Amino acid sequence: MDRTDRDAEARMKKSPDEKTARDDHGEAGGPAPKHRQSHTQNESEERLKLQSRLSRIRHKVVVLSGKGGVGKSMVAVSLASALAQSGKRVGLLDVDVHGPSIPTMLGLEGSPIHGSEDGMLPVEVGGMKVMSLGLLLQDQDSAVIWRGPMKMKVINQFLTDVAWGDLDYLIIDSPPGTGDEPLSVCQLIGSLDGAVIVTTPQKVAAVDVRKSITFCRELNVPVLGVVENMSGFACPKCGEVTPILSSGGGKRIAEDMRVPFLGSIPIDPRIADACDSGRAHMLGEVAPAAAQVIQNIVRMIPGMEGTGATPKTTAVTTRSEDKHLRIAIPINDGKLSLHFGHCQHFALVDVDMSEKKILKREDLEAPAHEPGLLPPWLAERGARLIIAGGMGQRAQGLFNQHGIEVVVGASAETPEHLVSQYMAGALQSGENICDH
């Protein structure tokens, strides 16, 4: 048994819970022993402290799965990141005691945890506040061997002793199954806003979705919907999705259990690379299909209902003298990059607006992403319009100052498709997904 486990056992031995369990079988009648009164007072103080923390968090959402290895943590990270990028104050809590993977996926391994008068300070990355047992282990190879009561105590400490501050959303990544950890989360929080359930398409995994849904219903946790991960293989070259496992299992179970089906995420080598290299919070720019499903989930979350649900059609607003127009589109792997500042290249597309015709396309390698550099760089190259997935308000203002109009909220399509839609006055644009 390593030092971590010995410390845990030591704390368990000192816990008043164990003493109370033994002493409660003493003599009946008479005044309550002093240690019981003290224990009751401590419990009351802990409950008040927990309630005080939770009162500053508007919405709490748990991400569940029936089996391990279905990509639940990836969905949790992507969901938290999408909410943060929409301008929300977001916390991400990893309660997978035995296999915490959030630190690895966010590149936080070895990050120190600091304390304050208010409690432990979560680590911040990508606009999110993150806490995980993996951040507290000195040796990442240590096996955490804890029984149920110890797990609940640790989860309680994550909720009570971590200085989360004021949050719009707390996303909780729970371990697979319906055991101690998800049960503890539901019991301690008391009123979750909903659960997202992740599965893979094959039957052996999808059938366990039923158990997760039943678990939520018995604990009165609303099921926001089911995500089917690893649904086919997405070619990194052309994007075509080829089924390699049985497909549609998650959707069928969702329909049968009468819960929303939120979408399918294909197997994509870029997703695996992003998670392994600590860039899981940047999936939107490397895996558009996954990003779209995450946006579907975001629209189902309390407080975000209807976000982007009704796409806007962007009207052609170019000046009459702009018969010939150069349109700039940030791209990754041949399609629009959802995050403007992280693109690999810019496609400069020349069009004849009167003829509604594409004249030519030129791809340029994006320069270094430095404040104030891109507006003059694109202006010097003749760009008068940018079609983007997301861009901060300040950046939009800088482009406008250089005579460049900005359209945000476009989807991850090819430049030719986006430009053709724009010229036809039919370009659909949703929410600005990167407003910072």
C-alpha positions in Angstrom: 0.0 0.0 0.0 1.5 3.4 -1.0 1.7 6.5 1.1 -1.5 7.9 -0.5 -3.4 4.9 0.6 -1.9 4.8 4.1 -2.9 8.5 4.5 -6.4 7.7 3.4 -6.7 4.8 5.8 -5.3 7.0 8.6 -7.9 9.6 8.0 -10.6 6.9 7.9 -9.5 5.6 11.3 -9.7 9.1 12.7 -13.1 9.7 11.2 -15.9 10.3 13.7 -18.2 8.3 11.4 -16.5 5.0 12.5 -16.7 6.0 16.3 -20.3 6.9 16.0 -21.2 3.6 14.4 -19.6 1.8 17.3 -20.9 4.0 20.1 -24.4 4.2 18.8 -24.9 0.6 20.1 -24.2 1.7 23.7 -26.7 2.1 26.5 -30.1 3.4 25.5 -31.5 6.5 27.2 -29.8 9.4 28.9 -28.2 12.4 27.3 -26.3 12.0 24.1 -22.6 11.6 24.7 -20.4 14.6 24.0 -18.7 13.1 21.1 -22.0 12.4 19.4 -23.1 16.0 20.0 -19.8 17.2 18.5 -20.1 14.9 15.5 -23.7 16.2 14.8 -22.4 19.7 15.0 -19.6 19.0 12.6 -22.0 17.4 10.2 -24.2 20.4 10.3 -21.3 22.7 9.7 -20.2 20.6 6.7 -23.7 20.6 5.2 -23.9 24.4 5.6 -20.5 24.8 4.0 -21.5 22.5 1.1 -24.8 24.4 0.6 -22.9 27.7 0.6 -20.5 26.4 -2.2 -23.3 25.0 -4.3 -25.4 28.1 -4.0 -22.8 30.0 -6.0 -23.1 27.4 -8.9 -26.1 28.1 -11.1 -26.2 24.8 -13.0 -24.7 21.3 -12.3 -24.5 18.7 -15.1 -23.0 15.2 -14.8 -21.6 13.2 -17.7 -22.2 9.4 -17.3 -21.6 6.2 -19.2 -22.6 2.6 -18.7 -19.2 1.2 -19.6 -15.6 2.5 -19.5 -13.6 3.4 -22.6 -16.5 5.1 -24.5 -15.0 8.6 -24.5 -17.0 10.1 -21.7 -14.2 12.3 -20.4 -13.6 13.7 -23.9 -17.3 14.6 -24.1 -17.1 16.2 -20.6 -14.0 18.3 -21.5 -15.5 19.4 -24.8 -18.8 20.3 -23.2 -17.1 22.4 -20.5 -14.8 24.0 -23.1 -17.7 24.9 -25.4 -19.6 26.6 -22.5 -16.4 28.5 -21.5 -15.9 29.7 -25.0 -19.5 30.9 -25.1 -18.6 33.3 -22.2 -19.8 31.2 -19.3 -18.0 30.7 -16.0 -17.3 27.0 -16.0 -15.8 24.5 -13.6 -14.8 20.9 -14.5 -14.8 18.3 -11.7 -13.3 14.9 -12.3 -14.7 12.4 -9.8 -13.2 9.3 -11.4 -11.2 8.3 -8.3 -9.6 5.2 -9.8 -8.8 6.5 -13.3 -8.7 10.3 -13.5 -7.9 11.2 -17.1 -8.8 14.9 -17.2 -5.3 16.2 -16.2 -3.7 14.2 -19.0 -6.3 15.4 -21.6 -5.8 19.0 -20.6 -2.0 18.9 -20.2 -2.2 19.5 -16.5 -0.2 16.6 -15.2 2.2 17.9 -12.5 0.4 21.2 -12.1 0.6 22.3 -8.5 -2.5 22.8 -6.3 -2.4 26.0 -4.3 -4.4 26.8 -1.2 -6.1 30.0 0.0 -8.1 31.0 3.1 -11.2 30.0 1.2 -9.9 26.5 0.3 -8.0 24.6 -2.5 -7.7 26.6 -5.7 -8.7 24.8 -8.9 -6.3 24.8 -11.8 -7.4 27.1 -14.7 -7.0 26.2 -18.3 -8.9 27.3 -21.4 -11.2 29.5 -19.4 -12.2 26.6 -17.1 -11.6 25.8 -13.4 -10.4 22.2 -13.1 -10.1 19.8 -10.1 -9.2 16.1 -10.2 -7.7 13.6 -7.8 -5.1 13.1 -10.5 -3.8 16.6 -9.7 -3.2 15.6 -6.0 -1.3 12.4 -6.7 2.5 12.8 -6.5 3.0 9.6 -8.4 0.7 9.2 -11.4 1.3 5.4 -11.3 -0.2 5.2 -7.8 -3.2 2.9 -7.5 -6.0 4.5 -5.4 -7.5 1.6 -3.4 -10.4 3.1 -1.5 -13.8 1.8 -0.3 -17.1 3.5 -0.9 -17.1 5.7 2.3 -13.7 7.1 1.5 -14.7 7.9 -2.1 -17.8 9.8 -0.9 -15.6 11.8 1.6 -13.2 12.8 -1.2 -16.0 13.9 -3.5 -17.6 15.8 -0.7 -14.2 17.6 -0.2 -14.0 18.4 -3.9 -17.4 20.1 -3.6 -16.9 21.7 -0.2 -13.3 22.5 0.2 -12.4 23.7 -3.4 -12.8 27.4 -3.9 -14.9 27.2 -7.1 -16.2 30.8 -6.6 -19.2 31.9 -8.7 -19.9 29.6 -11.6 -22.5 29.4 -14.3 -21.9 25.7 -14.9 -20.1 22.8 -13.1 -19.5 19.9 -15.4 -18.9 16.6 -13.5 -17.0 13.8 -15.2 -18.2 10.7 -13.4 -16.6 7.2 -13.7 -18.5 4.5 -15.6 -21.4 2.6 -14.2 -23.9 3.4 -11.5 -21.7 2.8 -8.4 -20.3 4.9 -5.5 -19.1 8.0 -7.3 -22.2 8.9 -9.4 -24.4 8.0 -6.5 -22.3 10.2 -4.2 -22.5 13.1 -6.6 -26.3 12.9 -6.9 -26.8 12.6 -3.1 -24.4 15.4 -2.2 -25.6 17.9 -4.8 -29.2 17.0 -4.3 -30.5 18.7 -7.4 -28.6 18.2 -10.6 -29.8 20.0 -13.7 -29.2 17.0 -15.9 -27.1 14.1 -17.2 -25.4 13.5 -20.5 -25.0 9.8 -21.2 -22.2 8.6 -23.5 -22.0 5.3 -25.3 -20.5 3.6 -28.3 -22.7 2.1 -31.1 -22.2 -1.6 -30.6 -24.8 -3.5 -28.6 -22.6 -4.6 -25.7 -22.1 -1.0 -24.8 -25.4 0.5 -25.8 -27.5 -1.9 -23.6 -25.8 -0.4 -20.5 -27.3 3.0 -21.5 -30.6 1.6 -20.2 -29.1 1.1 -16.8 -27.7 4.7 -16.7 -31.0 6.1 -17.8 -32.9 4.1 -15.1 -30.3 5.2 -12.6 -31.0 8.9 -13.4 -34.8 8.3 -13.3 -34.7 6.7 -9.9 -32.6 9.6 -8.5 -34.8 12.2 -10.3 -32.0 13.5 -12.5 -33.2 14.7 -15.9 -31.6 13.0 -18.8 -30.4 15.6 -21.3 -29.7 13.0 -23.9 -27.5 10.3 -25.3 -24.3 10.8 -27.3 -23.0 8.0 -29.5 -19.2 8.1 -29.7 -16.9 6.2 -32.1 -19.7 6.1 -34.6 -17.8 5.2 -37.8 -14.3 6.3 -38.9 -13.8 9.8 -40.2 -11.1 9.9 -42.9 -8.6 12.6 -41.9 -8.1 13.5 -45.6 -11.6 13.8 -47.0 -13.8 13.6 -43.9 -15.9 10.6 -45.2 -17.2 8.5 -42.4 -17.0 4.7 -42.8 -18.8 2.4 -40.4 -16.4 0.0 -38.8 -18.6 -1.1 -35.8 -22.3 -1.7 -35.8 -24.0 1.7 -35.9 -27.1 3.3 -34.5 -27.2 1.5 -31.1 -27.2 4.7 -29.1 -29.9 6.3 -31.2 -32.1 3.2 -31.0 -31.8 3.0 -27.2 -32.5 6.7 -26.8 -35.7 6.4 -28.9 -36.7 3.3 -27.0 -36.2 4.9 -23.6 -37.8 8.2 -24.8 -34.8 10.5 -24.2 -33.2 12.9 -26.7 -30.5 11.6 -29.0 -27.8 14.3 -29.2 -25.7 13.0 -32.1 -22.9 10.8 -33.2 -19.2 11.5 -33.0 -17.0 9.5 -35.4 -13.6 8.0 -34.6 -11.1 10.6 -35.7 -7.3 10.3 -35.2 -7.2 14.1 -34.6 -9.4 13.7 -31.5 -7.1 11.0 -30.1 -4.0 13.2 -30.8 -5.7 16.2 -29.1 -6.5 14.2 -26.0 -3.0 12.6 -25.8 -1.2 15.9 -26.3 -3.2 17.8 -23.6 -5.3 19.7 -26.1 -8.7 18.1 -25.6 -10.2 21.6 -24.9 -9.4 22.5 -28.5 -11.4 19.8 -30.2 -13.6 22.4 -32.0 -10.7 23.4 -34.2 -9.4 19.9 -35.0 -12.6 17.8 -35.3 -15.6 19.8 -36.7 -18.0 16.8 -36.5 -17.3 16.4 -32.8 -17.7 20.1 -32.3 -21.2 20.1 -33.9 -22.4 17.3 -31.6 -21.1 19.3 -28.6 -23.0 22.3 -29.7 -26.2 20.1 -29.8 -25.5 19.1 -26.2 -25.0 22.8 -25.2 -28.4 23.7 -26.6 -30.0 21.1 -24.3 -28.4 22.4 -21.1 -30.6 24.5 -18.8 -29.8 28.1 -19.3 -28.5 27.5 -22.8 -31.8 26.3 -24.4 -32.2 27.4 -27.9 -28.7 28.6 -28.3 -28.0 28.6 -32.0 -31.1 26.5 -32.6 -32.4 28.9 -35.2 -29.6 29.6 -37.7 -29.5 33.1 -39.1 -29.2 33.7 -42.8 -26.5 36.3 -43.6 -27.6 38.8 -46.2 -25.1 40.1 -48.8 -24.1 43.5 -47.5 -21.2 44.4 -49.9 -21.1 47.8 -51.4 -22.3 48.4 -55.0 -18.8 49.2 -56.2 -17.5 45.8 -54.8 -18.3 43.9 -58.0 -15.1 41.9 -57.4 -14.6 40.9 -53.8 -11.9 39.0 -52.0 -13.2 36.8 -49.1 -10.9 35.4 -46.5 -11.7 32.2 -44.7 -9.6 30.6 -41.9 -9.2 26.9 -42.6 -7.8 23.7 -41.0 -7.6 20.6 -43.2 -9.5 22.2 -46.0 -12.5 23.4 -44.0 -13.4 26.4 -42.0 -11.6 26.6 -38.6 -14.2 27.2 -35.9 -11.6 29.2 -33.9 -10.3 32.0 -35.9 -7.0 32.5 -34.1 -5.9 28.8 -34.4 -6.2 28.3 -38.1 -3.4 26.8 -40.2 -4.1 28.6 -43.4 -6.3 31.3 -44.9 -8.2 30.7 -48.1 -8.5 33.9 -50.2 -11.4 33.5 -52.6 -12.0 36.0 -55.4 -15.6 36.3 -56.5 -17.6 38.3 -59.0 -20.6 39.4 -57.0 -22.7 40.5 -60.1 -22.2 37.1 -61.8 -22.3 35.2 -58.4 -19.2 33.4 -59.6 -16.0 32.2 -57.9 -13.0 33.4 -59.9 -10.1 31.9 -58.1 -8.8 30.7 -54.7 -5.4 31.2 -53.1 -4.3 29.5 -49.9 -1.8 31.3 -47.7 -0.1 30.0 -44.5 -1.4 31.9 -41.5 1.1 34.2 -39.9 1.9 34.1 -36.2 -1.1 34.7 -34.0 -0.2 38.0 -32.4 -2.5 40.8 -31.2 -3.3 43.3 -34.0 -1.3 41.4 -36.7 -4.0 39.8 -38.7 -6.2 42.8 -39.6 -3.4 44.7 -41.5 -2.0 41.4 -42.9 -5.3 40.5 -44.5 -6.1 44.1 -45.6 -2.7 44.3 -47.4 -3.8 41.2 -49.3 -7.0 42.7 -50.5 -9.5 40.9 -48.2 -12.7 42.8 -47.7 -14.8 40.1 -46.0 -14.1 37.4 -43.5 -16.3 34.4 -42.9 -15.4 32.8 -39.6 -16.7 30.4 -37.0 -15.9 32.5 -34.0 -14.1 35.7 -33.3 -13.9 38.0 -30.3 -15.7 41.4 -30.3 -12.4 43.3 -30.0 -10.9 41.5 -33.0 -14.0 42.2 -35.1 -13.6 45.9 -34.3 -10.0 45.8 -35.4 -11.0 44.2 -38.8 -13.8 46.8 -39.3 -11.2 49.6 -38.7 -9.2 48.1 -41.7 -12.3 48.1 -43.9 -12.9 44.3 -43.5 -16.5 43.1 -42.8 -16.8 40.1 -40.5 -19.4 37.3 -40.6 -19.3 34.9 -37.6 -21.0 31.7 -36.6 -20.4 29.9 -39.9 -20.2 26.1 -39.9 -17.1 23.9 -40.7 -17.6 23.6 -44.5 -15.3 24.1 -47.5 -14.5 27.7 -48.6 -16.2 27.2 -51.9 -19.4 26.0 -50.2 -19.4 29.0 -47.7 -18.7 31.5 -50.4 -21.4 30.2 -52.7 -23.9 30.3 -49.9 -22.9 33.9 -49.1 -23.2 35.1 -52.7 -26.7 33.5 -52.8 -27.7 35.3 -49.6 -28.2 31.9 -48.0 -25.2 31.5 -45.7 -26.4 30.2 -42.4 -24.6 31.4 -39.3 -25.3 30.5 -35.7 -23.7 31.6 -32.4 -20.3 33.2 -32.3 -18.6 30.3 -30.6 -15.4 32.2 -29.7 -16.4 35.5 -28.2 -13.3 36.4 -26.2 
